[in-house]
Amino acid sequence: MAMSDKRKEALDQRINQIAAVLLPLLEISGTGYATYVVVYLLCVRYLINPAQDIQSAGIEPRQGTGIALLIVYFLLLLPVGLTFMRLLQVVWTNPGVVPLGDPLSEKKTAPTKHFDRLDAYICDYEGLPQWCDACHSWKPDRAHHSSQLGRCIRRMDHFCPYAGGIISETSHKFFVQFLFYATAYTGYVLVLMAIFLAERIDKLDSKPATWIVALALAALFFLFTFGMFATTFYHLSQNYTTIEVLQRGGIHNIALLSSNQTPHPATGLDIIARIQRSPSRSYIVVQTKPFENPWDMGVIANIKSIMGNSALEWFMPLRMSPCTYHRRVVGEYEWGRVVNRMMDEYAAGSFHDGSRRRRRRRRSSRASTSDPLHSSESTPSRLK
């Protein structure tokens, strides 16, 4: 039975991998078809240089209109192509996988060195980080095990065969950019084909199948891309992934770095457990309330963590997202207002330990996330 399950999982992975290659090719083919209809059949053969039978029906050449529509079409097509190629390149070469652990390692004995440097991380009731039995390794905060790849993925959003694979922290920005430009492009083709098809039906009583197919495809993909963009950008503004939205409502156990000022449980604060990592390193385990998002920093900060710190980064598919920088000491990602409030209430974290050196490290780690130089395309730091 177990062997059958493994074969089924392997088959599903294979099907998803094939779909992640075929569907982008179909999208490219659809764009090529739309280009043929809009550029040649509509702008050239109907507007700029219409056939004799079209002119005899009272439709004169409209060269200025045809050229203007062509210019706008290619101005919209160019960013769609650039963002789509960039998206595929990142999804296929750097999906944000977490390195596999030792197959013989177990949760109770595996070293936690990577997490012991952090001010806070998501944990279980005993203060241990999240563990993946399939990968035999600790899961960084917000990581999710993908059944499609059979690996844990950093800040995984969802598996999208139309985008070539896994949307994660490395590709989320380019996915949003592609959806934005694709919405504008398909909307333009939709309006263009609707106007001139209606004109052709009225004046020529002609309904070319090629035009109708282009109109239908434009309408279908406009609704799809617009819906995806609106939903994805809204979740992004709240600092949620699609997977986290589906899991929204649950509580999070968070291990906070204890300091000399951290109150004793007798004070009444709800401390679930205390963990001593080393003679100088201890943590307390606390919980969020239902529906609290530990990473919600506010709308603008949430958007910047994915899209970048400048308007140019928001619209150009060049730099990686600032959230891919994992050398900060506060956590795998910048914590939101909920966790920062907890750190203040419990006097936890390196900022409260009285050490000037650690305070400088915390300020430095925060500043680094706003430094464009750290938004490079390097593979996210690996677990030790």
N, C-alpha and C positions, 0 to 999 in steps of 0.2 A: 504493500500500500504506500509506504514511504517512497519507494522507488518510483511508483506511478505519479505521485505528487511532484517529485523532482522533475520528471519528464514533462509533466504538464507545465510546470513553471518555466522550464527551458524552452518549451514550444511557444509559450506566451511571450517570452523575451525575444525570441527569434521573429515572431510576427510583428511585434512592436518595432523592432529594429528595421525590418523591411518597410513597414508603414512610414517610419521616420525618414526614409529615403525617397519612397515613391510619392508621398503626398506633396513634399516641396517641389518635386519635378512637375507634378500636375498643376501646382500653383503657377510655376514659371510658364508652363504651356498655356494656361488660361490667360496670363498676362500677355503672352505673345499673340494669342488670338484676339484679345481686345485691342492690341496695338494695330494689328492688321485691319480690323474693322474701322476703328476710329481714324487712323492715319490715312489709309489708302481708300477704303470704300466711302467713308464719310467726308473727310476733309479734302482729299484729292479728287475723287471721282464724282462727288456730289456738290461740293462747294467751290473748289478752285477751278476745276476743269470738268464740268458736268457733261455727260454724254448728250448726243444730239436729241434723243427722244425726251430727255429731261428738260432741255432748254425749250423744246417745242411745246412743252406743257406750261410754259411761262416762268420757269425757274432760271434766272440769269446767274452767270458766274459771280461768286462772292469771294474773290481772292483775299481781300483784307480779313474777312471773317475767318476763312479757312486757315490762313497763316497764323492769326492770333490764337485760334483754338489749338493749333499744333504746338505753338510755343508753350502755352499753359500746360498742355498735356505732358510734354517732356519735362517741364519744370516739376511737375508732380510725380512723374514716373522715376526720375533720377533718385530722390531720397528713398523711395520705396525699394528700389534695387540695392542701394548702398546699405540700408539698414537690414534688409533681408540677408544679404551676403555676409554682413558682419555677424548677424544673429546665428546663422548656420555655422560660421567659422568657430564661434565661441562654444556653441552647443556641442559641436562634434569634436573639438580639440581640448576644451577645458570646462567640462560640465560641473566642476566643483566636488569631485568625489573625495570622500574621507579615506585615507589609507587603511588597508586591511590590517588586522592585528594578527598575533600569533594564534594559529588554530588550537594550540594547547592552553592558551591563557583563559582565565576565568575571572568573573567580575570581582570576587572577593580578594583575589591576589594580584590583579593587574595594577601596575604603577599608575599613579594619578598626577605625575609630575606636571603635565601640561596644565591641569586645572588648579594646582596648588599655587600658581603664580597670580591667579585672578582674585579680584576683590569679591566677585560674586559669580555664581553659575547655577544652572538648573540642576536639581539633584533629586534623589529619592528621600525617603523618611530617615535614612541613616546618614545622609550627607554625601553619598556617593554619586558621581555623575551618571548620566543615562548610559546604559549599556546596550549594545547590539549583539545578540546571540549569533546572528548570521555572519556578521563581519568580524566577530571576536575582538571588538574594540570599543572604546568609549565614544559616545556620540557627542560632538560639540553642540552647544546650545543651538536650537532651531534646526538641527539636522534631522533628516527623515530617511528611513531606509526605502529605496526605490525597488519595487518588485520588477520593474522593467529593465533596470540595469543590474540588479542584484547587488547594489552597493549603497552605502549611506551617502547622502548628498547634502552639502552645506546649504542651509536656508532654501530647501527645495520648495518650489511653488506648485508645480504640477508637471505631468508628462503631457507634452503637446506634439503629436506626430506631424501636425501642420507646420510646426516650427523646427522640426528635425530632431526632437528629443526632449530632454529634461530642461525645464526652465528653473534656474536656481539663482543664487546670488551673483554668479558670474554673467548670466545672460538676461536677468530680469529687466535691466535698463534697456537693452537693445530690443527686447520683446515689446516693451511699452512704446519705444520709438517707432518700431515697425508698424504696430497697430495704429498709431496716430497718423502716420503718413499713408498707410493703406486705406484708412477711413476717408481721408481727403481725396485720394486718388479714385477709389471706387465710387465715391459720391459724385465726383466730377464726371466720370464716365456715365454714371446712371442718369444724371440730369441732361447731359449732352445727347445721349441716345434717345431719351424720352422726348425731348423737344423736337429733334429732327425726324424721328420716326413718326411722330404725330403730324408733322408738316408733310412728310412724304405720303402718308395715308390720305391726308386731306386733299392734296393737290394732284397726286399721281394715282391714288387708290392702289398703292403698292405696299406690300408687307414683306420685305426680304427676310428670309429665314435667318440669314447671317446677322442682321441687325437685331432681330428678336432674341436670338440666342445671346448676343452680347449684352442686351438690356437685361435679360434674366440673370445672367451671371453677375453683372454689376450690382443688381438689386440684392442677390443672395449674399455676395461677399461684403457688400456695404453693411447690411444688417448684422452679419457675423462679426466683422472687424469693429464696428461701432459698439456693439454690445460687449465684446471682449475688452475693448479699450476702456469704456466707461467703468466696467466692473473691476478690471485690474487696477486702474488708476485710483479708484475709490479705496480699494483694499490697501494699496501702496500708501495713500495719504494717512491711513490709520496704522501703518507699519504691521500689516498682517500679510501672510502668504495665503494662498488658496487653501492649503492644508490646515493652517491655523484657524482660518475662518470656519471650516467644518468642525474643528475641535473647540471652537469658542464656547466659553461658559464654564470650562473646567478651572481648577486651581493649579497653581505652580508652587512646588517646593523650591526654595532658593537658599543656597548656602552663602552666607555673608561672612566675610573676613572679620573675625573678632578682634577687638582692640582693648587696650587697658580701660577704655571708658565704656565698653559694652556692658549693659546692666545685667545683674544676676537674675535668674528666673524668678526669684522671690519678689521682684518688683511688680510682677503681674503681667509683664509683656509675654506674648505668646511665642515662646521659643520651644520648638519641637525637640531639638537635640543639639548637643555640642560635640564637636569633633576636633580632636587634637592631631594635626597632621605631623607636626614636628615640635621640638621644644619651643620654637618661636612662632609657630604658625597654627592657628586654630580657627574654627568656623562655627557659626551658629546656623541652625536651619529654621527658616520661617516660611509662612505661606501667604500667597496673595488671596484676595477674595474672588469669588466667581465673577467672570466676565472682565476682570482686570487684565490689561495687556502690559506685561513687564517692559515692552520695548516702545511703547507709545511716547514719543518725545514732543508731540505737537505736529500739526499738519505740515508746516514748512520744513521743519527738521526731518520729519519722516520722509518727505519727498526728496530732500537733498541727500539723504543717506543712500538712496538708490540712484537718482538721476544725476547727482553731482552738485557742486557748490556754485556753479555759474550758469547763466542762461545759455551760453555756448555749449556747455556739456549736456544740457537738457535736450538739445536738438541735434547735436553732432554725435554720430556713433563711433567715437574714438576711445576715450578713457573708460576704464572699468569703474564700477561703482565704488564709492568710499567704503561701503560696508564690507568689501572684500579684504580690507586691511585688518589683520588679526593679531597685531602685536601690542595692542593696548592692554593695560593691566586691569582696567575696570571690569572687563568681561569680553566674551567673544564678540559682542556687538555693544554699541552704546546703549546703556540702560535708559528706560523712560522715567517718567515722573513718579510712577508707583514705586519702583525699586530705589530711586534716589531718596524718596521720602522715607522708605524703610531704613536706609542707611543712616539717615539723620535721626530717626526715632530710636534706633538701636545703637547709635554711635558706632557703627560698623564701617569697615572699609579702611583702606590705607590712609585716607584723608583724616581719619579720626585717631590714628595711632600715635600722634605726637611726633612723628618722624618727619623732619623737613625734607629728607631725601625722598621719602615716599610721596610726599605732597607734590614735590617737583615732578616725580614720575607720572602722577595722575594728571597733572596739568599738561605735561608733555604729551601723554597718550591722547588726551582730548584734542589738543591742538593738531596732532598728526592726522586726525580724521578729517580735518578741514583743509589739509594741505594737499593740493592737487598732485604733488609729486608722489604721494602714497597711493594714488588711484591708478596704479600701473596695471599692466595685463599679466603680471606674474601670477603663477598658480598660488592660491591661498596657502598660508603657512600650514605645514603638516603637523599632526600630532606626534609627539615624541614617543 
